[in-house]
Amino acid sequence: MIYDALGMVHALFLRDTQAILLLGCSGAWALPFVRLLRSDVRIVTNIDGLEWRREKFGRFARSTLRVLEWFACRCSHVIIADNTALVPVVRDLYGVEPVVVAYGGDHTIVSATSPCPKADYLLSIARIEPENNCHLILEGCARARAPLVFVGNWSASAYGRELKARYSGVEGFALRDPIYDVTRLAALRRGAVGYIHGHSVGGTNPSLVEALFHSDRILAFDCGFNRATLDDAGAYFVNADALAGLISDSGAGRIERQRLEELRDRYVWRRISDEYVRLLLG
């Protein structure tokens, strides 16, 4: 909250500052002062995915995030939502019509520097949190007896440590620690026969967008955000039994080539960056 506010104040003292792009709402409490000091500066804010809805935050944190979001929506010239499912929510809550700009995924198309593992496993990449339904993914794959590579921060919470202790011994499971090297991730993605996405909140999740550039089989948790991101392509689950059933059906979640190319074209960074420039210039 302090860092973002100081960054904006610093920008105000640069004479050639024409616009400020605020990513997230943490520093939004300072926006009334920013507009008072420099009414000529255009403010564009990406409110992310309604952070106050995340279960990992306590009551005080969620209330604070809700207030910060209110400041962002009331004091910005343009509000960006990263998912079409967020548009009616923002409109109803704040009377503001956001512009939808998602994220790109084509930056992950790189040459793998390590050999691909045997291509018979499903892949999932996520923060290990309840709202990302990691437990459903693990249980569903266990019931279907499907090999799984799951990359995440298992040691960051009691939830993650418990899941790793319970499932690390399951035959065919590889629970990997976080990997940030795109070339190493490229090898894992290239070797996977499908991608499982369990996120239930947060708008458009970058990991799902990135998966589209590496797989034609997507199994996603059934929520409005994921359906909007995939334009209802792929297949959806709400519990471990449903996921196990989809896994057992090798055709479930397959996206035909033309539709996959259309989705990929939607999430290239060239289009995303051009839209940001347009909004910043007004």
Secondary structure, DSSP 8 states (H G I E B T S, - for coil): -HHHHHHHHHHHTSTT--EEEEESSTTGGGHHHHHHH-TTSEEEEE-TT-GGG-TTS-HHHHHHHHHHHHHHHHH-SEEEESSGGGHHHHHHHHS---EE-----GGG----SS----S-EEEEE----GGGTHHHHHHHHHHHT--EEEES-GGGSHHHHHHHHHHTTSTTEEEE-----HHHHHHHHHHEEEEEE---SSSS-HHHHHHHTT-SBEEEE-SHHHHHHHTT-SEEESSHHHHHHHHHSTTTTB--HHHHHHHHHHT-HHHHHHHHHHHHH-
